[in-house]
């Protein structure tokens, strides 16, 4: 048995019954006790295996969350992802968890996006190749992987716009458009799109306004409400009832109809 596996077994025995899922707190203790602060590439393959074993657990959601924690805390770290092979291995394993049905709830999927996938893009040696690989998930068979194909950008990346890498916003818009056209009735794709559009507005409000105008008929009211939250805050902040050609509707119940005529 490897040192990593022995360490995990010791911590689990001291922390909880073998019949219970691995709690995130126990996962933290594994890393804090047995891994140096600066990390070590020597343990990378074994930690990757451990993280994936937990992430592929279908019955226990806490096991999956602990797997995400191991991947995010001790694998997605500065200096660990400079080789394309490493981030490609991570993406392949996560994609496998989608295909197996282990990643199939919004909580674990969104946590994977924000804790693993977004930092993965920023820390990889080629953010454009890594992000493009994620964006291509819009063609995946599962709803949850299609959601992940853009939600990874919702926290942090979308609001940075093309400073992530030149052309990032255009690629993200293509993904959002494709997801809306492919599954217009899928709620968790719709809400994912709304979340990302809301953040993109901070980077490029004019482009977002054009995107909304072009895709309004494909968006649910829930998704549109989410998309417009930061735009409406800007309207209120300006105090003039408008931002660009977009005005705040007096009757919020008719918001979708109103914005259909207001967006440029």
C-alpha positions in Angstrom: 0.0 0.0 0.0 1.3 3.4 -0.9 2.1 6.1 1.6 -0.8 8.2 0.4 -3.3 5.3 0.7 -1.9 4.4 4.2 -2.3 8.0 5.2 -5.9 8.2 4.0 -6.8 5.0 5.7 -5.3 6.2 9.0 -7.2 9.5 8.9 -10.5 7.8 8.0 -10.2 5.3 10.8 -9.6 8.0 13.3 -12.3 10.3 11.9 -15.3 8.2 11.2 -16.9 4.8 10.7 -15.9 3.0 7.5 -19.5 2.8 6.5 -19.9 6.6 6.3 -18.9 8.8 3.4 -15.6 10.7 3.4 -16.5 14.1 4.8 -14.8 17.2 3.3 -13.3 18.0 6.7 -11.6 14.6 6.7 -10.3 15.2 3.2 -8.8 18.5 4.4 -7.0 16.7 7.2 -5.6 14.2 4.8 -3.9 16.9 2.8 -2.9 19.1 5.8 -1.3 16.2 7.6 0.5 14.4 4.8 1.2 16.9 2.1 3.7 19.8 2.4 2.5 23.3 2.0 4.2 23.7 -1.4 2.9 20.4 -2.7 4.9 17.7 -4.5 4.5 16.5 -8.0 5.6 13.0 -6.9 2.2 12.5 -5.2 0.2 13.9 -8.1 -0.7 10.6 -9.8 -1.9 9.0 -6.5 -3.9 12.0 -5.5 -5.4 12.2 -8.9 -6.5 8.6 -8.6 -7.9 9.2 -5.1 -9.8 12.3 -6.2 -11.3 10.5 -9.1 -12.3 7.5 -7.0 -14.3 9.8 -4.8 -15.7 11.9 -7.6 -17.1 8.8 -9.3 -19.0 7.7 -6.2 -22.6 7.7 -7.2 -24.3 7.0 -3.8 -22.6 9.4 -1.4 -22.7 13.1 -2.4 -20.2 13.9 0.4 -17.7 11.6 -1.2 -18.0 13.4 -4.5 -17.6 16.8 -2.8 -14.5 15.4 -0.9 -13.1 14.3 -4.3 -13.6 17.8 -5.7 -11.8 19.2 -2.6 -8.8 16.9 -3.1 -8.6 17.9 -6.8 -8.9 21.6 -6.1 -6.7 21.8 -3.0 -3.8 19.6 -3.9 -3.8 19.1 -7.6 -5.0 22.4 -9.2 -2.1 24.4 -7.8 0.5 26.8 -9.3 3.3 24.9 -10.9 1.4 21.6 -11.1 -0.4 22.2 -14.4 2.3 23.5 -16.7 2.3 20.3 -18.7 -0.7 19.8 -21.0 -0.8 16.2 -20.0 -1.8 17.1 -16.4 -4.8 19.3 -17.1 -5.8 17.0 -19.9 -5.8 14.1 -17.4 -8.0 16.1 -15.1 -10.5 17.0 -17.8 -10.6 13.4 -19.0 -11.4 12.1 -15.5 -14.0 14.7 -14.8 -15.6 14.0 -18.2 -15.7 10.3 -17.2 -17.6 11.2 -14.0 -20.2 13.0 -16.2 -20.5 10.0 -18.5 -20.9 7.5 -15.7 -23.7 9.5 -14.1 -21.8 10.4 -11.0 -21.8 14.1 -11.7 -25.5 14.6 -12.1 -26.6 17.3 -9.6 -26.2 21.0 -9.7 -24.5 21.3 -6.4 -21.5 19.0 -7.2 -21.4 20.1 -10.8 -21.2 23.8 -9.9 -18.7 23.2 -7.2 -16.5 21.2 -9.6 -16.8 24.2 -12.1 -15.8 26.8 -9.6 -13.3 24.9 -7.5 -11.5 22.9 -10.2 -12.4 23.9 -13.8 -12.1 27.7 -13.5 -8.7 27.6 -11.7 -7.6 24.9 -14.1 -8.0 27.3 -17.0 -6.1 30.1 -15.3 -3.2 27.9 -14.1 -2.7 25.8 -17.2 0.2 26.6 -19.5 -2.3 27.3 -22.3 -5.6 28.9 -21.0 -6.9 29.1 -24.5 -6.5 25.3 -25.2 -7.8 24.3 -21.8 -10.9 26.6 -22.1 -11.6 25.5 -25.6 -11.6 21.9 -24.5 -14.2 22.8 -21.8 -16.3 24.9 -24.1 -16.5 21.9 -26.5 -18.5 20.1 -23.9 -21.5 21.9 -25.2 -21.9 18.9 -27.5 -21.9 16.4 -24.7 -24.7 13.9 -24.2 -25.5 14.8 -20.6 -27.3 17.9 -19.5 -24.8 18.4 -16.6 -21.7 18.4 -18.8 -23.3 20.9 -21.1 -24.0 23.1 -18.1 -20.4 22.8 -17.0 -19.2 23.8 -20.5 -20.0 27.4 -19.6 -20.6 27.6 -15.9 -16.8 27.1 -15.3 -16.6 30.7 -16.4 -19.3 32.1 -14.2 -17.2 32.8 -11.1 -14.2 35.0 -12.0 -13.4 34.3 -15.6 -16.4 35.8 -17.5 -16.1 39.2 -15.8 -12.4 39.3 -16.9 -13.5 39.1 -20.6 -10.7 38.9 -23.1 -8.0 39.4 -20.5 -8.3 35.7 -19.9 -7.0 35.3 -23.4 -7.8 37.1 -26.7 -11.0 35.8 -28.2 -12.4 34.3 -25.0 -15.6 36.3 -25.0 -16.5 35.3 -28.6 -15.8 31.7 -27.8 -18.0 31.9 -24.7 -20.8 33.6 -26.7 -20.7 30.8 -29.3 -21.0 28.2 -26.5 -23.9 29.9 -24.8 -25.7 30.3 -28.2 -25.1 26.7 -29.1 -26.4 25.4 -25.7 -29.6 27.5 -25.9 -30.3 26.3 -29.4 -29.6 22.6 -28.6 -31.7 22.4 -25.4 -34.0 25.4 -25.0 -36.2 23.7 -22.5 -33.4 22.4 -20.2 -33.7 24.5 -17.0 -30.2 23.9 -15.7 -28.7 24.9 -19.0 -30.9 28.0 -19.1 -29.9 29.0 -15.6 -26.3 28.4 -16.3 -26.4 30.6 -19.4 -28.1 33.3 -17.4 -25.5 33.2 -14.7 -22.6 33.5 -17.2 -24.3 36.3 -19.2 -24.8 38.2 -16.0 -21.0 38.1 -15.3 -20.1 38.8 -18.9 -22.0 42.0 -18.7 -19.3 43.3 -16.3 -16.7 42.9 -19.0 -18.6 43.9 -22.2 -22.2 45.2 -21.6 -22.8 46.2 -25.3 -21.9 42.7 -26.5 -24.1 41.2 -23.9 -27.0 43.4 -24.9 -26.7 42.3 -28.5 -26.5 38.6 -27.4 -29.7 39.0 -25.3 -31.5 40.6 -28.2 -30.5 37.8 -30.6 -31.4 35.0 -28.2 -34.4 36.4 -26.3 -36.8 34.0 -27.9 -34.7 31.0 -26.7 -34.4 32.1 -23.1 -36.8 31.4 -20.3 -38.0 34.2 -18.1 -35.9 32.7 -15.2 -32.7 32.8 -17.3 -33.4 36.3 -18.5 -34.0 37.5 -15.0 -30.7 36.1 -14.0 -28.9 37.7 -17.0 -30.3 41.1 -16.2 -29.5 41.4 -12.5 -26.3 43.3 -12.8 -27.6 45.3 -15.7 -30.6 46.5 -13.7 -28.3 47.4 -10.8 -26.3 49.6 -13.2 -29.6 51.2 -14.3 -30.5 52.0 -10.7 -27.0 53.3 -10.0 -27.0 55.6 -13.0 -30.4 57.0 -11.8 -31.6 57.8 -15.3 -33.6 54.6 -15.9 -31.5 53.3 -18.7 -28.1 51.9 -19.7 -27.3 52.3 -23.3 -30.6 51.6 -25.1 -31.8 49.3 -22.3 -34.4 50.8 -20.0 -35.9 49.4 -16.8 -39.4 48.1 -17.3 -42.1 49.5 -14.9 -44.0 46.3 -15.0 -41.5 43.5 -14.0 -44.1 40.8 -14.9 -43.7 41.8 -18.5 -39.9 42.0 -18.4 -39.3 39.6 -21.2 -41.7 41.3 -23.6 -40.3 44.7 -22.6 -36.6 43.8 -23.1 -37.5 42.3 -26.4 -38.2 45.8 -27.7 -35.5 47.6 -25.7 -32.4 45.6 -26.3 -30.2 46.7 -29.1 
